[in-house]
């Protein structure tokens, strides 16, 4: 009888994400085993328990999913899983804390598509400002965009020091070139968007970050993306289902377009489903992080355009 598929879901938080559990079931895993309050020093032992209890054929039907909210910790946990592997006892590991890796990959891919189609430009040609940039999705978005060659600033609404500290920490870790800035007042925000080609809003749900008055000041803006689906939206004038719709309040930036949360979320959903499926289908163990997720999102976009 074929081995049943098992996904061990490691989470340093008190509860595992119901979203991720639902996604894993729908992707075809037979058994889900959630672990919460997982400490980093427990990951090595948990990984070896998972791999050595099954035959080499069984480990191909075994996976590890890493959740939580801390990007750095999630990457540490993924790397610890990797170190614990003993060939041929190796399993696929997928890190996606707070869904940040798949959401960020979807957000940047959607913006990249509109940037090329509407403006004939690449990410490496662009200046990007991320509002809510010190949260999980904002950080992941910034790292992906920076590694793609963009000039990226992460903003924090309370403290420039927080933004700068986050930028420095992840620059050291991933060899990117993030900047940090304060975006508390309307004046701060106008200053930040003045030279932006792309604006991403990854702030908390239900908070409008950029209003029509701020958007009227932009002159270079080409694409704006907002992941907030809870009213009011983070960027005024963007509808949840917008996918390259004109950004109505950016009256001094002809051709600027917006991407709403549902359009981004649809790509994120497809991407996470595809990545979970790949854990079951791959003959070789996969290590899935934000870089892998972004490459897969780009591949999916290329395939969709080709068809």
C-alpha positions as CSV (number, residue, x, y, z in Angstrom):
1,X,0.0,0.0,0.0
2,X,1.3,3.5,-0.9
3,X,2.5,5.6,2.0
4,X,0.1,8.3,3.1
5,X,1.4,11.8,2.8
6,X,2.2,13.7,6.0
7,X,2.9,17.4,6.5
8,X,4.5,18.4,9.8
9,X,3.6,22.1,10.4
10,X,6.1,23.8,12.7
11,X,5.1,27.1,14.2
12,X,6.8,29.2,16.9
13,X,3.4,30.9,17.6
14,X,0.8,29.6,20.1
15,X,-1.4,28.6,17.1
16,X,-0.9,27.3,13.6
17,X,-2.5,29.2,10.8
18,X,-5.9,27.9,9.8
19,X,-5.3,29.4,6.3
20,X,-2.2,27.2,5.9
21,X,-3.9,24.1,7.2
22,X,-6.8,24.6,4.7
23,X,-4.3,25.1,1.9
24,X,-2.3,22.0,2.8
25,X,-5.5,19.8,2.9
26,X,-6.7,21.2,-0.5
27,X,-3.2,20.6,-2.0
28,X,-3.6,16.9,-1.2
29,X,-1.8,16.1,2.0
30,X,-3.4,13.1,3.7
31,X,-2.3,13.9,7.3
32,X,-1.4,17.3,8.9
33,X,0.4,17.4,12.2
34,X,0.5,20.9,13.7
35,X,3.2,21.8,16.3
36,X,3.0,25.1,18.1
37,X,5.3,27.1,20.4
38,X,8.3,25.4,18.5
39,X,11.7,26.7,19.6
40,X,14.6,26.9,17.1
41,X,16.6,24.4,19.2
42,X,13.9,21.8,18.8
43,X,13.8,21.9,15.0
44,X,16.8,19.7,14.4
45,X,15.4,16.8,16.5
46,X,11.9,17.2,15.1
47,X,13.2,17.0,11.6
48,X,15.3,13.8,12.3
49,X,12.3,12.2,14.0
50,X,10.2,12.9,10.8
51,X,12.8,11.5,8.4
52,X,14.2,8.5,10.1
53,X,10.7,7.0,10.9
54,X,10.0,6.4,7.2
55,X,11.7,4.5,4.4
56,X,13.3,6.5,1.5
57,X,10.1,6.1,-0.4
58,X,8.2,7.3,2.6
59,X,10.2,10.5,3.0
60,X,9.1,11.5,-0.5
61,X,5.6,11.6,1.0
62,X,6.7,13.6,4.0
63,X,7.1,17.4,4.2
64,X,7.7,20.2,6.7
65,X,6.0,23.5,6.7
66,X,7.3,26.5,8.7
67,X,5.0,29.3,9.8
68,X,5.1,32.0,12.5
69,X,5.5,35.7,11.9
70,X,9.3,36.3,12.1
71,X,11.1,36.0,8.8
72,X,14.5,35.6,10.2
73,X,13.4,32.9,12.6
74,X,11.6,31.1,9.8
75,X,14.7,31.1,7.7
76,X,16.8,29.9,10.6
77,X,14.3,27.0,11.1
78,X,14.4,26.2,7.4
79,X,18.2,26.1,7.5
80,X,18.2,23.9,10.6
81,X,15.9,21.5,8.8
82,X,18.4,21.4,6.0
83,X,21.3,20.7,8.4
84,X,19.3,17.8,10.0
85,X,18.9,15.9,6.7
86,X,20.8,12.7,6.2
87,X,20.7,11.5,2.5
88,X,18.7,9.6,1.4
89,X,16.4,10.6,4.3
90,X,15.6,14.1,3.0
91,X,12.2,15.8,2.9
92,X,10.9,19.0,1.3
93,X,10.6,22.1,3.6
94,X,8.4,25.1,2.9
95,X,8.8,28.3,4.9
96,X,6.1,30.9,4.6
97,X,5.7,32.9,7.8
98,X,2.4,34.7,8.0
99,X,2.1,33.9,4.3
100,X,4.6,36.6,3.8
101,X,6.8,34.8,1.3
102,X,4.0,33.8,-1.1
103,X,2.1,37.2,-0.7
104,X,5.3,39.2,-1.4
105,X,6.2,37.0,-4.4
106,X,2.7,37.5,-5.8
107,X,2.7,41.3,-5.1
108,X,6.1,41.9,-6.8
109,X,5.2,39.6,-9.7
110,X,1.9,41.4,-10.3
111,X,3.7,44.8,-10.3
112,X,6.4,43.5,-12.6
113,X,3.8,42.3,-15.1
114,X,2.1,45.8,-15.2
115,X,5.4,47.6,-15.2
116,X,6.5,45.7,-18.3
117,X,3.1,45.8,-20.1
118,X,2.2,49.4,-19.4
119,X,5.5,51.1,-19.1
120,X,8.2,48.9,-20.8
121,X,10.4,48.9,-17.7
122,X,12.0,46.3,-15.4
123,X,12.2,46.2,-11.6
124,X,15.9,47.1,-11.8
125,X,14.9,50.5,-13.4
126,X,12.7,51.5,-10.5
127,X,12.5,53.2,-7.2
128,X,10.1,51.5,-4.8
129,X,8.6,52.7,-1.5
130,X,6.9,50.2,0.8
131,X,4.4,51.5,3.3
132,X,4.1,49.1,6.3
133,X,7.5,48.0,5.3
134,X,8.6,46.7,8.7
135,X,5.9,44.0,8.9
136,X,6.5,40.5,7.5
137,X,5.0,41.1,4.1
138,X,6.7,44.4,3.7
139,X,10.1,43.0,4.6
140,X,9.7,40.0,2.3
141,X,8.5,42.3,-0.5
142,X,11.5,44.6,0.0
143,X,14.0,41.8,0.0
144,X,12.6,40.3,-3.2
145,X,12.5,43.7,-5.0
146,X,15.9,44.7,-3.9
147,X,17.5,41.4,-5.0
148,X,15.8,42.0,-8.3
149,X,17.7,45.2,-8.6
150,X,15.2,47.9,-7.5
151,X,16.0,50.8,-5.2
152,X,13.8,50.0,-2.2
153,X,12.8,52.0,0.9
154,X,11.0,50.4,3.8
155,X,8.9,52.8,5.8
156,X,7.7,52.6,9.4
157,X,4.8,54.9,10.5
158,X,6.2,55.4,14.0
159,X,10.0,55.3,13.9
160,X,12.7,56.0,11.4
161,X,15.1,54.0,13.6
162,X,12.9,50.9,13.4
163,X,12.9,51.1,9.6
164,X,16.6,51.7,9.4
165,X,17.3,48.8,11.9
166,X,15.1,46.4,9.9
167,X,16.8,47.4,6.6
168,X,20.3,47.0,8.0
169,X,19.5,43.6,9.6
170,X,18.1,42.1,6.4
171,X,20.8,43.7,4.2
172,X,23.4,41.9,6.2
173,X,21.5,38.7,6.1
174,X,20.6,38.6,2.4
175,X,23.1,40.9,0.8
176,X,20.4,43.3,-0.4
177,X,20.3,47.1,-0.3
178,X,17.2,48.2,1.6
179,X,16.8,51.7,2.9
180,X,14.6,52.8,5.9
181,X,12.5,55.9,6.4
182,X,9.7,57.4,8.6
183,X,6.2,57.8,7.1
184,X,4.2,59.2,9.9
185,X,2.7,62.4,8.6
186,X,1.2,63.4,5.3
187,X,4.3,65.5,4.7
188,X,6.5,62.4,5.3
189,X,4.5,60.4,2.9
190,X,4.5,63.0,0.2
191,X,8.3,63.2,0.5
192,X,8.6,59.4,0.1
193,X,6.4,59.1,-2.9
194,X,7.9,62.0,-4.8
195,X,10.4,59.9,-6.7
196,X,8.6,56.5,-6.5
197,X,8.0,54.5,-9.6
198,X,6.3,51.8,-7.6
199,X,4.4,52.0,-4.3
200,X,3.5,49.0,-2.3
201,X,1.1,49.2,0.7
202,X,1.6,46.3,3.1
203,X,0.3,48.0,6.2
204,X,-2.2,46.6,8.7
205,X,-5.6,45.8,7.4
206,X,-8.3,48.5,7.6
207,X,-5.9,51.5,7.7
208,X,-5.8,54.0,4.8
209,X,-2.1,54.9,4.4
210,X,-2.2,57.0,1.2
211,X,-5.2,59.3,0.5
212,X,-6.2,61.1,-2.7
213,X,-4.3,64.3,-1.6
214,X,-1.0,62.4,-1.4
215,X,-1.6,60.6,-4.7
216,X,-2.2,63.9,-6.5
217,X,1.4,64.9,-5.8
218,X,3.1,61.9,-7.5
219,X,4.6,62.5,-10.9
220,X,6.7,59.4,-11.6
221,X,4.4,56.7,-10.3
222,X,3.8,53.8,-12.6
223,X,2.4,51.0,-10.4
224,X,0.8,50.9,-7.0
225,X,-0.1,47.6,-5.2
226,X,-2.2,47.3,-2.0
227,X,-2.6,44.0,-0.1
228,X,-5.3,45.3,2.3
229,X,-8.7,43.8,1.6
230,X,-10.4,45.3,4.7
231,X,-12.1,48.7,4.2
232,X,-10.8,51.3,4.0
233,X,-8.2,50.1,1.5
234,X,-4.6,51.2,2.1
235,X,-4.3,53.3,-1.1
236,X,-7.4,55.4,-1.9
237,X,-8.9,54.7,-5.3
238,X,-7.7,51.1,-5.7
239,X,-10.5,48.6,-5.8
240,X,-9.9,45.1,-4.4
241,X,-10.3,43.4,-7.8
242,X,-8.2,46.0,-9.8
243,X,-5.5,44.4,-11.9
244,X,-3.8,47.2,-13.7
245,X,-6.7,49.6,-13.6
246,X,-6.0,53.4,-13.9
247,X,-5.1,54.9,-10.5
248,X,-7.7,57.6,-10.6
249,X,-6.2,60.0,-8.0
250,X,-2.7,60.0,-9.5
251,X,-3.7,62.8,-11.9
252,X,-0.1,64.0,-12.4
253,X,1.2,60.6,-13.2
254,X,-0.4,59.6,-16.5
255,X,-0.5,55.8,-17.0
256,X,-0.2,55.0,-13.3
257,X,-2.1,51.8,-12.5
258,X,-3.3,50.0,-9.4
259,X,-3.4,46.4,-8.3
260,X,-5.9,45.4,-5.6
261,X,-5.8,42.9,-2.8
262,X,-8.0,40.3,-4.5
263,X,-5.9,40.3,-7.7
264,X,-2.8,39.9,-5.6
265,X,-4.5,37.3,-3.3
266,X,-5.5,35.2,-6.3
267,X,-1.9,34.9,-7.4
268,X,-0.8,34.2,-3.9
269,X,-3.4,31.5,-3.5
270,X,-2.4,29.8,-6.8
271,X,1.3,30.1,-5.9
272,X,0.9,28.5,-2.4
273,X,-1.2,25.7,-3.8
274,X,1.4,25.1,-6.5
275,X,4.3,25.0,-4.0
276,X,2.5,22.6,-1.7
277,X,1.7,20.4,-4.6
278,X,5.3,20.4,-5.7
279,X,6.3,19.0,-2.3
280,X,4.2,16.0,-3.1
281,X,5.2,15.7,-6.7
282,X,8.9,16.3,-6.7
283,X,11.3,13.4,-6.8
284,X,14.0,15.5,-5.1
285,X,13.6,17.3,-1.8
286,X,12.8,21.0,-2.1
287,X,13.8,23.9,0.1
288,X,11.2,26.6,-0.5
289,X,11.8,30.2,0.7
290,X,10.9,33.7,-0.6
291,X,13.4,33.3,-3.5
292,X,12.0,30.0,-4.6
293,X,8.5,31.4,-4.3
294,X,9.3,34.5,-6.4
295,X,10.9,32.4,-9.1
296,X,7.9,30.1,-9.2
297,X,5.5,33.1,-9.4
298,X,7.5,34.5,-12.3
299,X,7.4,31.0,-14.0
300,X,3.6,30.8,-13.5
301,X,3.2,34.3,-14.9
302,X,5.3,33.5,-18.0
303,X,3.3,30.3,-18.6
304,X,0.0,32.2,-18.3
305,X,1.2,34.8,-20.8
306,X,2.4,32.1,-23.2
307,X,-1.1,30.5,-23.1
